[in-house]
Amino acid sequence: MVGETNSGLPTSRRATDHLGPQDAPNVHHDFAANLAAEADNFDNLLAAAAPMEPDTLQRYVEARLGGAKTESAWLDTMPLYVAVRLCETVGASERHDIRFHSNALDEREWLACAGAGFDLLRDGENDFRDWLQSHLVRFLSSKRDMGGRALFRPSL
């Protein structure tokens, strides 16, 4: 269904509009909206869930959602979904190389990657900068693909 905004610009109806007013970019990361969409399937999802020991990232998320002081002031400056995705990506890059394929990782491995990424990043921006620098050094010395030698060598 297509409507109009107050400015007269056309809008389209999203499948999640029935869940309430939301900003389009945030719907994908809106836990409550996604949970509401799965309400009829909740018992099946709960039955399929496997118990796991909480890791450092899970404890961080629980503290942040609970309004408690966390151990990462730098990650606290980001929206929670951004902080978690950054931890996942950094951890996956650390555990599976920078060229990891996300579709090759199962749910348990993503959780392990996220925890590893949090452990690398929890102390702040300088740790992230150091992590990036270590990857840059490897890139610049690489002979693969578009490594530093290919990008920065003098033309012949």
C-alpha positions as CSV (number, residue, x, y, z in Angstrom):
1,M,0.0,0.0,0.0
2,V,1.4,3.4,-0.9
3,G,0.5,6.6,1.0
4,E,1.7,10.1,1.3
5,T,3.8,11.9,4.0
6,N,2.9,15.3,5.3
7,S,5.4,16.7,2.7
8,G,3.5,15.0,-0.1
9,L,6.2,12.5,-0.8
10,P,5.0,9.0,-1.5
11,T,5.7,6.3,1.1
12,S,5.4,2.5,0.8
13,R,4.0,0.2,3.4
14,R,6.6,-2.2,4.9
15,A,5.8,-5.6,6.1
16,T,6.6,-4.5,9.7
17,D,4.4,-1.3,9.7
18,H,1.7,-3.2,11.6
19,L,4.2,-3.3,14.5
20,G,4.1,0.5,15.1
21,P,5.9,3.6,13.9
22,Q,9.6,2.9,13.3
23,D,12.4,4.4,11.3
24,A,13.1,2.2,8.3
25,P,16.9,1.7,9.0
26,N,16.2,0.6,12.6
27,V,13.5,-2.0,11.9
28,H,16.0,-4.7,11.1
29,H,17.7,-4.2,14.5
30,D,14.5,-3.6,16.5
31,F,14.5,-6.6,18.8
32,A,11.0,-5.9,20.1
33,A,9.5,-5.5,16.6
34,N,11.2,-8.7,15.5
35,L,10.0,-10.6,18.6
36,A,6.5,-9.3,18.0
37,A,6.6,-10.6,14.4
38,E,7.6,-14.1,15.8
39,A,5.1,-14.1,18.6
40,D,3.1,-17.1,17.2
41,N,6.3,-19.1,16.8
42,F,7.9,-18.1,20.2
43,D,7.3,-21.5,21.8
44,N,9.1,-23.3,18.9
45,L,12.0,-20.9,19.0
46,L,12.3,-21.3,22.8
47,A,12.3,-25.1,22.5
48,A,15.0,-25.1,19.8
49,A,17.3,-22.8,21.9
50,A,20.4,-24.5,23.3
51,P,21.7,-23.4,26.7
52,M,25.1,-21.8,26.6
53,E,27.4,-20.2,29.1
54,P,27.4,-16.4,29.0
55,D,30.5,-14.8,27.6
56,T,31.9,-11.4,28.2
57,L,29.9,-9.8,25.4
58,Q,26.6,-11.3,26.7
59,R,27.4,-9.9,30.2
60,Y,28.2,-6.5,28.6
61,V,24.9,-6.5,26.7
62,E,22.9,-7.5,29.8
63,A,24.6,-4.8,31.8
64,R,23.9,-2.2,29.1
65,L,20.3,-3.2,28.7
66,G,19.9,-3.1,32.5
67,G,21.3,0.4,32.7
68,A,24.2,-0.7,34.8
69,K,27.8,0.6,34.4
70,T,29.6,-1.4,31.7
71,E,33.3,-2.2,31.3
72,S,33.5,-0.5,27.9
73,A,32.8,3.2,27.8
74,W,33.8,3.4,24.1
75,L,31.4,0.7,23.0
76,D,28.7,2.5,25.1
77,T,29.0,5.5,22.8
78,M,27.6,3.4,19.9
79,P,24.1,2.1,19.4
80,L,24.0,-1.4,20.8
81,Y,23.5,-3.2,17.5
82,V,26.5,-1.3,16.1
83,A,28.7,-2.3,19.0
84,V,27.7,-5.9,18.8
85,R,28.2,-6.0,15.0
86,L,31.6,-4.5,15.4
87,C,32.5,-7.1,18.0
88,E,31.2,-9.9,15.7
89,T,33.2,-8.6,12.7
90,V,36.4,-8.0,14.5
91,G,36.2,-11.4,16.2
92,A,35.4,-13.2,13.0
93,S,38.3,-11.5,11.3
94,E,40.6,-12.5,14.1
95,R,39.4,-16.1,14.3
96,H,39.0,-16.7,10.5
97,D,41.2,-14.1,8.8
98,I,40.1,-10.8,7.3
99,R,38.6,-12.7,4.3
100,F,36.1,-14.7,6.3
101,H,32.8,-15.7,4.8
102,S,30.0,-14.9,7.1
103,N,27.6,-17.5,5.6
104,A,30.2,-20.2,6.5
105,L,29.8,-19.5,10.3
106,D,27.1,-21.2,12.3
107,E,25.3,-19.5,15.2
108,R,27.7,-20.9,17.9
109,E,30.7,-19.7,15.9
110,W,29.2,-16.2,15.5
111,L,28.8,-16.1,19.2
112,A,32.4,-17.1,19.8
113,C,33.5,-14.5,17.3
114,A,31.4,-11.8,18.9
115,G,32.9,-12.7,22.3
116,A,36.4,-12.7,20.9
117,G,35.8,-9.3,19.3
118,F,34.5,-7.9,22.5
119,D,37.5,-9.1,24.4
120,L,39.7,-7.3,21.8
121,L,37.7,-4.0,21.9
122,R,36.4,-3.6,25.4
123,D,39.2,-1.4,26.6
124,G,38.4,1.2,23.9
125,E,39.2,3.0,20.8
126,N,42.9,2.6,21.1
127,D,42.5,-1.2,21.1
128,F,40.5,-0.9,17.9
129,R,43.1,1.3,16.4
130,D,45.8,-1.1,17.3
131,W,43.8,-4.0,15.8
132,L,43.3,-2.1,12.5
133,Q,47.0,-1.1,12.5
134,S,48.0,-4.8,12.8
135,H,45.9,-5.7,9.8
136,L,47.2,-2.7,7.9
137,V,50.8,-3.9,8.5
138,R,49.9,-7.4,7.2
139,F,48.1,-5.8,4.2
140,L,51.0,-3.6,3.3
141,S,53.5,-6.5,3.4
142,S,51.2,-8.8,1.5
143,K,51.9,-10.0,-2.0
144,R,48.3,-11.2,-2.5
145,D,45.8,-9.4,-4.6
146,M,45.9,-5.7,-4.0
147,G,48.4,-5.8,-1.1
148,G,50.6,-2.8,-0.3
149,R,53.3,-3.7,-2.8
150,A,50.7,-3.7,-5.6
151,L,49.2,-0.4,-4.5
152,F,52.3,1.6,-3.5
153,R,55.2,0.3,-5.6
154,P,56.7,2.7,-8.1
155,S,55.3,2.3,-11.6
156,L,57.6,0.6,-14.0
